[in-house]
Amino acid sequence: MIVAIFTTLTTFAQSNITIDASLAHDVLGNVSGGIKQGVSVLDYGTLGFSFNTESAELWNGGELYINTAFTAGGNPSANLIGDLQIVDNIEAGNHFYMQELWYKQNITDNISITFGLQDYNAEFMSREESGLYINSTFGTNNVIAGNVAPPIFPLSALGLQLNFNISESFSMRVAAFDGQIYDFSESNPFNLKWSLSAEEGFLTTTEMILDNNAGTYKLGGYLHTALEKYGVYLLGEKRLNNIGLFGQVAWAPKSDNDIYSQIDAGINLYHLFFDDREDALGLAFTSNLLKDMVNSHETVIELTYKLPVYGNFYVQPDFQYVINPSGTGVKLDDAFVAMVRFGFEL
């Protein structure tokens, strides 16, 4: 009987549950400039489970997603470099926590709703081409990340999101997220402390997406109801055979925001040295305009190369030159950072 039950459950899970996982191990060195020279090691891993209600023959259009994560290692931006934009996108300290826990339901063929613990950058401001880079600001721009603390890595938040597919090439999404993100602490060690209140406010956001042969373009804006801060952004990307291009501009009122503008752009070259695997060489820059800081801007130039080596494993050497590191409040020399990432993606 026990064997039969176990076999049934195993068969059910294999048919209806999808597993995804990732692991990144970074060895980073601040070669010159910044706060001081030194080496830092960082780790980040995720394990996610997706359950499809339709394939399980329960009801149509439902998906439950659970994603756990851990981070470990040093804090190179805080201790070595002193930059504002965070050169390594897995820097977070030592934690094991719930990163995502949400349910999505397709209402019609063109409308869906998602509720639960969500990562803002999973869909909003997301770009495939900029995902190659390790500097964190190529994910969610610093105009929003540095001013209103949206629910992005490592801390997500409760949110309600609606997606509308208006036509084959045009879609729109709107969402409201908890306006107060609780940092890791004794009362919130696993990112399971959730509360909603008008006093804490909500981060409301809208994004319109045009996706056709000319590329993918997103125009969006956000408003934090309690902080009374807002901003807008426009981003785009295009793949031309083995060349990928991307760019972004973001703006918020200078009077109310310490980081009031960002511009970034980059170019990626794919299958540069190999035909049987998609290696990628990328060069990009990002610049933030700053108010009332020791510098008027912080600019980063990043050169990176990602090479799949075996199956789902890859290696990625990465170099970043940080002009005007601005995260400490004191004047620092430009920093040159070299690192290598060893990764796995399932």
C-alpha positions in Angstrom: 0.0 0.0 0.0 2.7 2.5 1.0 4.7 1.7 -2.2 1.6 2.2 -4.3 0.8 5.6 -2.7 4.4 6.7 -3.1 4.4 5.6 -6.8 1.2 7.5 -7.4 2.5 10.6 -5.8 5.7 10.4 -7.7 3.9 10.0 -11.0 1.6 12.9 -10.1 4.6 15.2 -9.3 6.5 14.3 -12.4 3.5 15.0 -14.6 2.4 18.3 -12.9 5.3 19.9 -11.1 8.1 21.7 -12.9 11.4 22.3 -11.1 13.9 25.1 -11.7 17.1 25.7 -10.0 20.2 28.0 -10.2 23.5 28.4 -8.5 26.1 31.2 -8.7 29.5 31.3 -7.1 31.4 34.6 -7.5 35.0 35.4 -6.7 35.4 39.1 -6.8 38.4 41.3 -6.4 38.6 45.1 -6.1 41.9 45.7 -7.9 42.2 49.4 -7.4 40.4 52.5 -6.1 37.2 52.4 -4.0 37.5 51.9 -0.3 40.3 49.3 -0.3 41.7 46.5 -2.3 40.6 43.0 -1.4 38.8 39.8 -2.5 35.3 38.7 -1.7 33.4 35.4 -2.3 29.7 35.3 -2.8 27.1 32.5 -3.4 23.5 32.5 -4.4 21.1 29.6 -5.1 17.5 29.1 -5.9 15.1 26.1 -6.0 11.6 26.6 -7.5 8.5 24.5 -8.0 5.7 25.3 -10.4 2.4 23.4 -10.1 0.0 23.6 -13.1 -3.6 23.0 -12.2 -4.6 22.4 -15.8 -2.2 19.5 -16.4 -3.3 18.1 -13.0 -6.9 18.1 -14.4 -8.2 20.3 -11.6 -9.2 23.5 -13.3 -7.9 25.5 -16.3 -5.4 28.3 -16.3 -4.0 28.1 -12.8 -0.3 28.1 -11.7 1.2 28.0 -8.2 4.9 28.9 -7.9 7.2 28.5 -4.9 10.8 29.7 -5.0 13.3 29.3 -2.1 16.7 30.9 -2.1 19.9 31.3 -0.1 22.7 33.9 -0.2 26.1 33.7 1.4 29.4 35.5 1.4 30.9 39.0 1.6 29.6 42.5 0.9 32.1 43.9 -1.6 30.2 47.0 -2.5 29.8 48.0 1.2 33.3 46.9 2.3 35.6 47.2 -0.7 34.2 49.3 -3.5 31.9 51.9 -1.9 29.7 52.1 -5.0 26.0 53.0 -5.1 24.8 50.7 -7.9 26.2 47.4 -6.4 28.6 45.7 -8.8 27.5 42.2 -7.9 23.8 41.4 -8.2 23.9 38.5 -5.7 25.4 40.6 -2.8 23.0 40.2 0.1 24.7 38.7 3.2 24.0 35.3 4.7 20.3 34.2 4.4 18.0 31.3 3.6 14.5 32.6 2.7 11.3 32.5 0.7 11.9 34.5 -2.5 8.6 34.0 -4.3 5.2 32.4 -3.4 2.4 33.3 -5.7 -0.7 32.0 -7.6 -1.5 33.0 -11.1 -4.9 32.5 -12.7 -5.8 33.1 -16.4 -9.2 34.7 -16.4 -9.5 34.7 -20.2 -7.1 34.0 -23.0 -5.9 37.6 -22.8 -6.2 38.5 -19.1 -4.5 37.0 -16.1 -4.2 37.9 -12.4 -1.3 37.1 -10.0 -1.3 37.4 -6.2 1.3 36.6 -3.6 4.9 37.2 -2.8 6.4 38.5 -6.0 9.7 39.9 -7.3 9.0 43.3 -9.0 11.8 42.7 -11.6 10.5 39.3 -12.6 8.3 41.1 -15.2 8.6 44.9 -14.7 11.7 46.5 -16.2 12.9 43.1 -17.3 15.1 42.7 -20.4 16.6 39.6 -21.8 19.7 41.3 -23.3 20.7 43.1 -20.1 20.3 39.9 -18.1 23.8 38.9 -19.2 25.4 41.5 -16.9 26.4 41.2 -13.3 26.0 44.8 -12.1 22.7 45.0 -10.3 21.5 48.2 -12.0 21.1 46.4 -15.3 18.1 44.8 -13.7 15.8 47.3 -11.9 17.1 50.8 -12.5 18.4 52.8 -9.5 15.9 55.6 -10.0 13.2 53.4 -8.5 15.5 51.0 -6.5 17.5 53.8 -4.8 14.5 55.9 -3.9 11.4 53.8 -3.0 12.9 50.3 -2.3 10.7 48.1 -4.5 10.4 44.4 -3.9 13.5 43.2 -5.7 16.4 40.8 -4.8 16.7 39.6 -2.2 13.5 40.8 -0.6 10.2 40.4 -2.5 6.8 41.5 -1.2 3.1 40.9 -1.4 1.6 42.1 -4.7 -1.4 42.0 -7.0 -0.7 42.1 -10.7 -3.0 42.1 -13.7 -1.8 41.4 -17.3 -3.7 42.3 -20.4 -2.8 41.0 -23.9 -4.4 43.6 -26.1 -3.1 42.4 -29.4 -0.4 40.1 -30.8 2.2 42.9 -30.4 0.9 45.1 -27.6 0.2 44.2 -23.9 -0.1 46.0 -20.6 0.5 45.1 -16.9 -0.5 47.0 -13.8 0.3 46.1 -10.2 0.3 47.2 -6.6 2.9 46.0 -4.1 3.3 46.3 -0.4 5.0 49.7 0.2 7.0 48.6 3.2 9.8 46.0 2.6 11.0 44.5 5.9 14.7 43.8 5.9 16.1 40.5 7.2 16.1 40.6 11.0 15.2 38.5 14.0 11.5 39.1 13.4 11.9 38.5 9.6 14.7 35.9 9.0 12.9 34.1 6.2 11.1 37.0 4.4 7.8 35.7 5.8 6.8 38.9 7.7 4.0 40.4 5.6 1.6 43.2 6.4 -0.5 45.6 4.4 -1.6 49.0 5.6 -2.5 52.4 4.2 0.0 54.0 6.4 2.9 52.0 4.9 1.4 52.7 1.5 1.6 50.8 -1.8 4.0 50.8 -4.7 1.7 51.1 -7.8 3.1 50.6 -11.2 2.1 50.3 -14.9 4.0 49.1 -17.9 3.0 49.0 -21.6 4.9 46.6 -23.9 5.3 46.8 -27.6 6.9 43.6 -29.0 7.2 43.2 -32.8 9.8 42.8 -35.5 11.3 46.1 -34.6 12.2 44.9 -31.0 10.7 45.0 -27.6 10.0 48.3 -26.0 8.5 49.1 -22.5 7.2 52.4 -21.2 6.4 52.4 -17.5 5.8 54.5 -14.4 5.4 54.0 -10.7 4.0 55.9 -7.7 4.6 55.2 -4.0 1.4 56.3 -2.2 3.0 56.9 1.2 6.3 58.4 0.1 4.6 60.4 -2.6 7.4 59.6 -5.0 7.0 58.8 -8.7 9.1 58.2 -11.8 9.0 57.0 -15.4 11.2 54.9 -17.7 11.5 53.8 -21.3 13.6 50.8 -22.3 14.1 48.7 -25.4 16.0 45.8 -26.8 16.5 44.1 -30.2 18.2 41.0 -31.4 19.7 41.2 -34.9 21.0 37.7 -35.8 23.9 37.2 -33.3 23.9 40.8 -32.1 21.8 42.0 -29.2 21.2 45.7 -28.4 19.5 47.3 -25.4 19.1 50.7 -23.7 17.1 52.6 -21.1 16.3 56.0 -19.8 14.7 56.6 -16.4 13.7 59.9 -14.6 12.2 61.1 -11.4 11.8 64.6 -10.0 15.1 65.9 -8.8 13.5 67.8 -5.9 12.2 64.6 -4.3 14.8 61.9 -5.2 18.5 61.4 -4.4 18.9 59.5 -7.7 16.9 61.4 -10.3 18.0 59.9 -13.7 19.6 56.9 -15.2 20.7 56.0 -18.7 22.2 52.7 -19.8 23.0 50.9 -23.1 24.8 47.8 -24.2 25.7 45.5 -27.0 26.0 41.7 -26.9 27.7 39.4 -29.4 26.5 35.8 -29.5 28.2 32.7 -30.9 31.4 34.7 -31.1 33.8 31.7 -30.8 31.5 28.7 -30.8 28.7 27.5 -33.1 27.5 24.6 -30.9 26.8 26.8 -27.8 25.6 30.3 -27.2 28.6 32.1 -25.7 28.1 35.8 -25.2 30.4 38.8 -25.1 28.9 42.0 -23.7 29.9 45.6 -23.3 27.6 48.1 -21.5 27.5 51.2 -19.4 25.1 52.7 -16.9 25.1 56.2 -15.4 23.1 57.6 -12.5 22.7 61.3 -11.9 22.8 62.2 -8.2 21.5 65.0 -6.0 23.2 66.4 -2.9 25.9 63.7 -2.9 29.7 63.9 -3.0 29.5 63.2 -6.8 27.1 64.4 -9.4 27.0 61.0 -11.0 28.2 57.4 -10.7 29.0 55.6 -13.9 29.9 52.0 -14.5 31.4 50.3 -17.6 31.1 46.6 -17.7 32.7 44.0 -20.0 31.6 40.4 -19.5 31.8 37.1 -21.3 29.6 34.1 -20.6 30.6 30.7 -21.7 28.5 27.5 -21.4 31.1 24.8 -20.5 29.1 21.6 -20.0 25.3 21.0 -19.9 23.8 23.6 -17.7 27.1 24.8 -16.3 28.8 28.1 -17.3 31.7 30.3 -16.4 31.6 34.1 -16.7 34.6 36.4 -16.3 33.6 40.0 -15.7 35.3 43.4 -15.4 33.8 46.6 -14.2 35.2 50.2 -14.0 33.3 52.3 -11.5 33.6 56.0 -12.0 32.9 58.1 -8.9 31.9 55.4 -6.4 29.2 57.2 -4.4 27.8 54.9 -1.8 29.8 56.1 1.2 29.3 59.9 1.3 33.1 60.5 0.9 35.1 61.0 -2.3 36.7 57.8 -3.5 39.0 57.0 -6.4 37.5 55.2 -9.4 37.4 51.5 -8.8 38.5 48.6 -11.1 36.7 45.4 -10.3 37.5 41.9 -11.7 35.5 38.8 -11.0 34.5 35.4 -12.3 31.2 33.7 -11.8 30.7 29.9 -11.9 27.1 29.1 -12.5 24.4 26.5 -13.0 21.0 27.0 -14.5 18.2 24.4 -14.8 
